[in-house]
Amino acid sequence: MSEAAALPVFLVEDDPAVRMGSAQALTLAGLEVRSFADAEGALAALAAELPGAVVSDVRLPGRDGIALLGELRQLDRELPVILVTGHGDVAMAVQAMRDGAHDFIEKPFTSEHLVRVTRQALEKRALLLENRRLKEALPTQDGLPVIGQTPAMQEVRRLVAALAPTDVDILINGETGSGKEVVARAIHSASGRRGPFVAINCAALPESVFESEMFGHEAGAFTGAGKRRIGKIEYAHGGTLFLDEIESMPLNLQVKLLRALQERSIERLGGNAPVAVDCRVVAASKADLKALSEAGQFRADLYYRLNVVSIDLPPLRQRQEDIPLLMGHFLQQAAKRFGREVPAWGPAELARWQAQPWPGNVRELKNAAERFCLGLDQPQAASAAGSTPGAELPLARRLELAEQGFIEAALAACHGNVALAAERLQLPKKTLYDKLARLQIAADTFRR
């Protein structure tokens, strides 16, 4: 049984025969049903149980369905409400949908139609509850949470939740733009540490100022050092020190960093007294540090000191199923930032996005979302953005990705119902099942 089907349906209908028939149809479809003869009974039951959806007749004794919708919206704006109407109530129901109703069903209706609309509402409810749970489980930074439902991203969230409360040092591996700093900030936010999150880009730190920036200096330590300055490591006391692009640090500076990490103390430049530092170290690399250490291009002892626990972030091209979630999130952000409506997009845009190699990964996708929100994202421009040396995909692979994008978009629109998706794609159902097997697409993923 899916997660959506596990959520109960509140059925509000004053006609005993219609109530019994509707409840029986939903129950035979594997859904759990709570039946009520009036709105008052359903509202009272809300104190004890959270429903997945509410199906209510418009005409009820006492509070009618429209009044019930209003009260339910006040209690929980995300609860899907389906209104059952007579022929003369359709205009009223359409207005109710504008006021927040999920859908309406016109009498007389078939059991199949009732079940289909209710399942869609439950799927929506399950997705909203899952998104709410994930947001509560992992804090966000600057509105950018760890987004993704692919197995690799679920494993990333699991590791963050398990490791964040500990003091273990962590190495994050991933390509440029894959979200290493986002994960590091999520680790810090979930760690309970009250000190600051201090990010250092090792590639951007000139060797000439490395010691002063990292360890600080005493007054008079060198020409121009007029007063004491606290370094980045000391500033991270009680918090998290994030060392980005650690592979870019010169070898002679790695020795000094290694000693500070081993002893958890530093000496300011020009000083003699050790200063104890309590900070959690999270390092990030876009290169294979083990291979670099074996080639003598990175200190092996520093690698093993940093690599107590590692988290591997997949590139975006290996988790294309997450592109709809990511793009939806970034478009919401962009619309808010630019003061615009969220632009509409469909299977064609999704197929184009999923066919791109995204060498810049999530960061590049975010930029594409902003261009799309501004109306600047044209197919030829997007194609040029993804065409970097060595990043071109063979035509056969691009066509396969485009086909996968159309199929996944249809499954998402049909909530994982393969028969409906085949109808929408104008394909025989068996042909679609064959394509799902060949492309390794799991329809169940879209039922969550």
Residue pairs with C-beta under 8 A, 6 or more apart in sequence:
1 30
2 126
2 444
2 447
2 448
3 126
3 130
3 448
4 52
4 119
4 122
4 123
4 125
4 126
4 447
4 448
5 30
5 31
5 32
5 119
5 122
6 32
6 52
7 32
7 50
7 51
7 52
7 53
7 122
7 125
7 126
8 31
8 32
8 33
8 34
8 49
8 51
8 52
9 26
9 31
9 32
9 33
9 34
9 51
9 52
9 53
9 54
9 55
9 118
9 122
10 34
10 36
10 42
10 45
10 46
10 51
10 53
10 54
10 55
10 56
11 19
11 22
11 23
11 26
11 33
11 34
11 35
11 36
11 55
11 56
12 36
12 37
12 38
12 39
12 41
12 42
12 54
12 55
12 56
12 57
12 60
12 65
12 68
13 19
13 22
13 35
13 36
13 37
13 55
13 56
13 57
13 84
14 37
14 38
14 57
14 59
14 60
14 61
15 57
16 37
18 57
19 35
19 37
20 35
21 111
22 55
22 114
23 33
23 35
25 111
25 114
25 115
26 33
26 114
26 115
26 118
27 33
28 111
29 115
29 119
31 115
31 118
31 119
31 122
34 42
34 45
34 49
34 51
36 42
36 45
37 61
38 60
38 61
38 62
38 63
39 56
39 60
39 62
39 63
39 64
39 65
39 67
39 68
39 71
40 62
40 63
42 54
42 56
42 68
43 68
43 71
46 75
51 79
52 80
52 121
52 122
52 125
52 126
53 79
53 80
53 81
53 82
53 102
53 118
53 121
53 122
53 125
54 68
54 72
54 79
54 80
54 81
54 82
55 82
55 84
55 105
55 114
55 118
56 65
56 68
56 69
56 81
56 82
56 83
56 84
57 65
57 83
57 84
57 85
58 64
58 65
58 66
58 83
58 84
58 85
58 86
58 89
58 92
58 93
58 96
59 65
59 86
59 89
60 68
63 71
65 83
65 84
65 96
66 83
66 92
66 96
68 81
69 81
69 83
69 96
69 99
69 100
69 101
70 99
72 79
72 81
73 79
73 81
73 99
73 100
77 100
78 125
78 128
79 125
80 102
80 103
80 121
80 122
80 124
80 125
81 100
81 101
81 102
82 101
82 102
82 103
82 104
82 105
82 117
82 118
82 121
83 93
83 96
83 101
83 103
83 104
83 105
84 104
84 105
84 107
84 109
85 92
85 93
85 104
85 105
85 106
85 107
86 106
86 107
87 106
87 107
90 104
90 106
93 101
93 104
93 106
94 104
96 104
97 103
97 104
102 121
102 124
103 117
103 120
103 121
105 113
105 114
105 117
119 415
120 415
123 415
123 416
123 447
123 448
126 448
127 448
130 448
134 145
134 157
135 145
137 157
137 161
138 145
138 146
138 157
138 160
138 161
138 186
138 189
138 190
139 145
139 186
139 189
139 190
140 186
140 189
141 182
141 185
141 186
141 189
143 333
144 179
144 182
145 182
145 186
145 329
146 153
146 156
146 157
146 160
146 179
146 182
146 183
146 186
147 153
147 322
147 325
147 326
147 329
148 154
148 156
148 319
148 322
148 325
148 326
149 321
149 322
149 325
149 445
149 448
150 314
150 319
150 321
150 322
152 312
152 314
152 318
152 319
153 314
153 319
153 322
156 183
156 311
156 313
159 309
159 311
160 183
160 186
160 187
160 190
160 311
161 190
163 170
163 187
163 309
163 311
164 186
164 187
164 188
164 189
164 190
164 191
164 192
165 190
165 191
165 192
167 280
168 308
168 309
169 261
169 280
169 281
169 282
169 283
169 305
169 306
169 308
169 309
170 187
170 281
170 282
170 283
170 308
170 309
170 310
170 311
171 282
171 283
171 284
171 285
171 289
171 306
171 307
171 308
171 309
171 310
171 311
172 180
172 183
172 184
172 282
172 283
172 284
172 285
172 310
172 311
172 313
173 284
173 285
173 286
173 288
173 289
173 310
173 311
173 312
173 313
174 180
174 284
174 286
174 312
174 313
174 314
174 315
174 361
175 286
175 313
175 315
175 361
176 286
176 360
176 361
176 363
177 360
177 361
177 362
177 363
177 364
178 313
178 314
178 315
178 316
178 361
178 362
179 313
179 361
179 362
179 363
180 244
180 284
180 286
180 313
181 199
181 242
181 244
181 284
183 311
183 313
184 197
184 199
184 240
184 242
184 282
184 284
185 197
185 242
187 240
187 280
187 282
188 197
188 239
188 240
188 242
188 280
188 282
191 240
191 280
193 238
193 239
193 240
193 280
194 238
194 239
195 236
195 237
195 238
195 239
195 240
195 278
195 279
196 235
196 236
196 238
196 239
196 240
197 236
197 239
197 240
197 242
198 232
198 233
198 235
198 236
198 239
198 240
198 241
198 242
198 279
199 242
199 244
200 213
200 214
200 232
200 241
200 242
200 243
200 244
201 244
201 245
202 243
202 244
202 245
202 246
202 247
202 248
202 249
203 244
203 245
203 248
204 245
205 213
205 214
205 249
207 250
207 253
210 250
210 253
210 256
211 217
211 253
211 256
211 269
212 221
212 222
212 225
212 229
212 231
212 269
213 231
213 232
214 231
214 232
214 233
214 256
214 257
214 260
214 266
215 231
215 233
215 234
215 256
215 260
215 266
215 267
215 268
215 269
216 228
216 229
216 230
216 231
216 234
216 266
216 268
216 269
217 225
217 228
217 229
217 231
217 268
217 269
217 270
217 271
218 225
218 228
218 268
218 269
218 270
218 271
219 225
219 226
219 227
219 228
219 270
220 226
220 270
221 268
221 269
221 270
221 271
222 269
222 270
225 269
225 270
228 268
229 268
231 266
231 268
232 241
233 241
233 260
233 266
233 277
233 279
234 266
234 268
234 275
234 277
236 277
236 279
237 277
237 278
237 279
238 278
238 279
239 279
239 280
240 279
240 280
240 281
240 282
241 279
241 280
241 281
241 282
242 282
242 283
242 284
243 257
243 281
243 282
243 283
243 284
244 283
244 284
245 284
245 285
245 286
246 283
246 284
246 285
246 289
246 306
247 285
247 286
247 287
247 289
247 292
247 298
249 257
251 297
251 298
251 299
254 298
254 299
254 302
255 299
257 302
258 299
258 301
258 302
258 305
260 266
260 277
261 281
261 302
261 305
261 306
262 305
263 274
264 276
264 277
264 278
264 279
265 274
265 275
265 276
265 277
266 274
266 275
266 277
267 273
267 274
267 275
268 275
281 306
283 306
289 298
289 303
289 306
289 307
290 303
290 307
292 298
292 303
293 299
293 300
293 303
294 300
315 358
315 361
316 322
316 323
316 326
316 358
316 361
316 362
316 364
316 365
317 357
317 358
320 354
320 401
320 404
320 405
321 408
321 445
323 350
323 353
323 354
323 365
324 350
324 408
324 409
324 412
326 362
326 365
326 366
327 345
327 350
327 353
327 365
327 368
327 369
330 365
330 366
330 369
330 370
331 342
331 343
331 345
331 369
331 372
331 373
332 342
333 369
334 340
334 369
334 370
334 372
334 373
334 374
335 341
335 342
335 343
335 373
337 370
338 370
338 373
338 374
340 373
340 374
342 373
343 372
343 373
343 375
345 372
346 409
347 405
347 406
347 409
347 410
349 372
350 405
350 406
350 408
350 409
351 401
351 402
351 403
351 405
351 406
351 409
352 379
352 382
352 402
352 405
353 365
353 368
353 382
353 405
354 401
354 402
354 404
354 405
354 408
355 393
355 398
355 401
355 402
355 405
356 382
356 383
356 385
356 386
357 386
357 391
357 392
357 393
358 364
358 365
358 386
359 386
359 388
359 391
360 367
364 385
364 386
368 377
368 382
368 385
371 377
371 381
393 401
400 439
403 435
403 439
404 439
404 441
406 425
407 421
407 425
407 432
407 435
407 436
407 439
407 441
408 441
408 446
410 421
410 424
410 425
411 417
411 418
411 421
411 441
411 443
411 446
412 446
413 421
413 424
414 420
414 421
414 424
414 446
415 446
415 447
416 443
416 444
416 445
416 446
416 447
417 443
418 429
418 432
418 433
418 436
418 443
419 429
421 432
421 443
422 428
422 429
422 431
422 432
425 432
427 435
435 441
436 442
436 443
